[in-house]
Amino acid sequence: MTEEAKSTELPSELRYIQYEHALEKQYLPSIRALISKDLSEPYSIYVYRYFLYQWGDLCYMALDPKTNTMIGVVVCKLETHQSHSPPTLRGYIAMLAVSSTHRNHGIATTLVRKAIDAMIARNADEVVLETEETNIPAMKLYERLGFLRSKKLHRYYLNGNSAYRLVLHLKRTQDMVGDVGSWVR
Ligand SMILES: CC(C)(COP(=O)(O)OP(=O)(O)OC[C@H]1O[C@@H](n2cnc3c(N)ncnc32)[C@H](O)[C@@H]1OP(=O)(O)O)[C@@H](O)C(=O)NCCC(=O)NCCS
C-alpha cells in the first residue's frame, strides 16, 4: 500500500460521517473500492462485513459534500485481549485509505483521530495495527500520532514484505498526561 500520492485541491468542507448499518447499500461498495485499490491482498465482502456488522461505530468516512464521493475511510474493531494479564481492551485499525488525489491534507489523520476518540469513549486500553515497513506515509502518520513500533513481523504479507506492529498505549498516555482526552494531537 505505497501508491505515490498526487495532491489536488480539497473541497472546501469535507463531511466526516460515522458508518451505520442503514448505510451499507449506499457506502459499502465505495469503501471496498477505495480500500482494495491499495491492497496487495484484496479482502472478500465478508471481511468488510465482519468489521462493519460488529464495529460499525468505529468506522469513519470522509465524503466530498458536493458529489457525495467517498475520499477516505478507516475501519476498526475493539476486543478484549486475553493474553495480557489483566486482559486489556484492544482497539485495532484494520483498514485505512484516502483517495490518491486527496492525500497530504490531513484526511487520514482526522479519520484515525475520530476512530481513536471513539475507542477511548469505549474505554480502550490500547490501539494496535500492522503496516508494511516500506509504507512510509503510513508509518509517519501513525508515529506522528504517538504509535510506537512494538514488533517487526518478518515476511508478514503474501507479497513477502515485512511489517511493523504499532501500538498506541492509551492508558499509559493517560497516566502521563493526566487526561485521557489529550492523547497526542
Ligand atoms: C497512508 C494514507 C492513509 C495517508 O493519508 P493522508 O490523508 O495523505 O494522510 P494525512 O494527510 O493525514 O497525513 C499525511 C501528511 O500530510 C500532512 N498534513 C496533515 N494535515 C495537513 C493539512 N491540513 N494540510 C496539509 N498537509 C497536512 C501531515 O503532516 C502528513 O505529513 P507527515 O506524515 O509527512 O508528517 C494514504 O497515503 C493512503 O491511503 N495510502 C494507501 C493506503 C495505505 O497505505 N493505508 C495504510 C495502511 S496501514
The ligand as an ORCA input file, in Angstrom:
! r2SCAN-3c Opt
* xyz 0 1
  C      -1.356      6.406      4.427
  C      -2.503      7.301      3.980
  C      -3.815      6.764      4.515
  C      -2.268      8.733      4.474
  O      -3.399      9.526      4.099
  P      -3.336     11.140      4.078
  O      -4.730     11.633      4.107
  O      -2.466     11.572      2.976
  O      -2.607     11.437      5.475
  P      -2.513     12.879      6.169
  O      -2.762     13.929      5.144
  O      -3.331     12.865      7.393
  O      -1.008     12.902      6.596
  C      -0.034     12.916      5.565
  C       0.814     14.163      5.639
  O       0.039     15.329      5.389
  C       0.363     16.331      6.352
  N      -0.817     17.106      6.708
  C      -1.628     16.876      7.748
  N      -2.606     17.789      7.774
  C      -2.414     18.603      6.722
  C      -3.085     19.735      6.214
  N      -4.184     20.217      6.810
  N      -2.614     20.291      5.097
  C      -1.503     19.814      4.506
  N      -0.804     18.730      4.936
  C      -1.275     18.140      6.039
  C       0.790     15.592      7.559
  O       1.697     16.355      8.326
  C       1.409     14.369      6.983
  O       2.769     14.564      6.775
  P       3.818     13.630      7.504
  O       3.113     12.308      7.829
  O       4.845     13.512      6.478
  O       4.178     14.351      8.740
  C      -2.582      7.360      2.411
  O      -1.302      7.627      1.902
  C      -3.128      6.091      1.786
  O      -4.338      5.925      1.615
  N      -2.227      5.174      1.382
  C      -2.635      3.920      0.794
  C      -3.325      3.016      1.787
  C      -2.463      2.766      2.999
  O      -1.253      2.645      2.914
  N      -3.115      2.680      4.158
  C      -2.451      2.456      5.426
  C      -2.355      1.017      5.683
  S      -1.713      0.713      7.259
*
